[in-house]
Amino acid sequence: QREQQWHDEQEQILHVLNGIEEETKNEVEQRFKDREFNELNNKMVKLKIYKEELLNTLGEFLEEHFPLPEEGGSAKKKNSSKEPAVELITLHEILELLINKLMSTPHEPYVTINDSFWPPYVELLLRYGIALRHPEDPNRLRLEAFHM
């Protein structure tokens, strides 16, 4: 009877120790997951900050080196003094349109060129391989998929 009681106590102790081990293991796994999650969150925040810095730097560069034709006066014709019928968009806005279109709909990344796209900017993007024309419609343009 004593041996049976001792055996039962040992089984209870073993059961309690197994429970403690399982709780500890779960707690350690949860802490590890939390730490990994926090590390990934920190990396994501750093990447977002870096992305914003890159976009701001790109915007400043484009603003400085590729101003709108009205600002630089290079689009004005010698004999024409009237303003263009459509307000032209900056190179920065063109690139932003192309990037957003490529990221939002990668299966159909083409943007239709309209009168607000200044032709020298379109030619610049095409000549340096930044953008490509649609094979069947020359009025459509897409960003070269550099990430692929």
Disulfide bonds with the S-S distance in Angstrom:
none
